Amino acid sequence: MSLTAPDRIWWKPLGWQERLWVTIAFVWCLVLFLMMPLWGVVGKQNNPVETYRVAPVDFFRIASTFIEKHTVGNERGVPVVRPPAGGEAYLIARIWQWTPILELKRGETYRLHVSSIDLQHGLSIQPLNMNFQVLPGYDYVLTLTPTQVGEYSLICNEYCLIGHHNMTGKIIVKE
């Protein structure tokens, strides 16, 4: 509560400095608003993804057949799979595990099918900083073309209960 009553007309027209700052703020808001859709197109930020509905049990069956057919080794109980160059690859997210370990060839384009068979998971491919949500009942088809040889970590970035911190996997890119 004020000790004195405010002037009858308490507002006054904006001075030139206030008008300048309001104009700068408005223009900056417009720039940021227009950059959101523009950056998705020009910045090539959005990875091409197709999505299909699939029953988790059906995806698991298809992926297991793929794993059996293309397994070339084993690392700590997880199969290492080498899909045909330029072909289809499958990645299963299940509680606290990404399976299989994929061995891809540099420069080849792969269609990577990813789905969860139990809970919602988040697929983060590091150090590329690519992030995807993986839900049961959906087959996400990511188009990947590895350009650098090396090992890439797969990390679950969506909390999936008590063993979440152990949910890691791997993609190996070879020459």
Backbone hydrogen bonds, N-H to C=O, Kabsch-Sander energy under -0.5 kcal/mol:
donor,donor_aa,acceptor,acceptor_aa,energy
10,W,8,R,-0.8
19,R,15,G,-2.4
20,L,16,W,-1.9
21,W,17,Q,-2.2
22,V,18,E,-2.5
23,T,19,R,-2.2
24,I,20,L,-2.5
25,A,21,W,-2.4
26,F,22,V,-2.3
27,V,23,T,-2.7
28,W,24,I,-2.4
29,C,25,A,-2.1
30,L,26,F,-2.0
31,V,27,V,-2.3
32,L,28,W,-2.5
33,F,29,C,-2.3
34,L,30,L,-2.4
35,M,31,V,-1.9
36,M,32,L,-1.2
38,L,34,L,-1.5
39,W,35,M,-3.1
40,G,36,M,-1.1
41,V,37,P,-1.0
41,V,38,L,-0.5
42,V,38,L,-3.1
43,G,39,W,-1.1
45,Q,39,W,-0.7
46,N,40,G,-0.7
47,N,45,Q,-0.7
50,E,141,V,-2.0
52,Y,139,D,-1.9
54,V,137,G,-2.0
58,D,55,A,-0.6
59,F,55,A,-2.4
60,F,56,P,-2.4
61,R,57,V,-1.8
62,I,58,D,-2.4
63,A,59,F,-2.9
64,S,60,F,-2.5
65,T,61,R,-2.0
66,F,62,I,-2.1
67,I,63,A,-2.7
68,E,64,S,-2.5
69,K,65,T,-2.0
70,H,66,F,-1.9
71,T,67,I,-0.9
72,V,80,V,-3.1
73,G,80,V,-1.2
75,E,78,V,-2.8
78,V,75,E,-1.6
80,V,73,G,-2.2
81,V,79,P,-0.6
81,V,101,I,-3.2
82,R,70,H,-2.3
87,G,84,P,-2.4
89,A,111,R,-2.5
91,L,113,H,-2.8
92,I,99,T,-3.5
93,A,115,S,-2.7
94,R,92,I,-0.6
94,R,97,Q,-2.4
97,Q,94,R,-2.9
98,W,168,T,-0.9
99,T,92,I,-2.2
101,I,79,P,-2.8
102,L,100,P,-0.6
102,L,170,K,-1.5
103,E,81,V,-2.9
104,L,102,L,-0.6
104,L,172,I,-3.1
106,R,174,K,-3.0
107,G,146,P,-3.3
108,E,105,K,-1.6
110,Y,144,L,-3.3
111,R,87,G,-2.1
112,L,110,Y,-0.7
112,L,142,L,-3.3
113,H,89,A,-3.5
113,H,111,R,-0.7
114,V,112,L,-0.5
114,V,140,Y,-2.8
115,S,91,L,-1.6
116,S,135,L,-0.8
117,I,93,A,-2.2
121,H,134,V,-2.9
123,L,132,F,-3.2
124,S,122,G,-0.7
124,S,155,I,-2.0
125,I,123,L,-0.5
125,I,130,M,-2.7
126,Q,124,S,-0.7
126,Q,153,S,-2.8
129,N,125,I,-1.1
130,M,125,I,-1.6
132,F,123,L,-2.4
134,V,121,H,-3.2
135,L,133,Q,-0.5
137,G,116,S,-0.7
138,Y,135,L,-1.3
139,D,52,Y,-3.4
140,Y,114,V,-2.8
140,Y,138,Y,-0.7
141,V,50,E,-3.2
141,V,139,D,-0.5
142,L,112,L,-3.0
142,L,140,Y,-0.7
143,T,48,P,-1.3
144,L,110,Y,-2.6
144,L,142,L,-0.7
150,G,173,V,-1.9
152,Y,171,I,-3.1
153,S,126,Q,-1.9
154,L,169,G,-1.9
155,I,124,S,-2.3
155,I,153,S,-0.5
156,C,167,M,-1.8
157,N,122,G,-1.2
157,N,155,I,-0.6
164,H,161,L,-2.0
166,N,163,G,-2.1
167,M,164,H,-1.8
168,T,166,N,-1.7
169,G,154,L,-2.1
171,I,152,Y,-2.5
172,I,102,L,-3.6
173,V,150,G,-3.2
173,V,171,I,-0.5
174,K,104,L,-2.9
174,K,172,I,-0.6
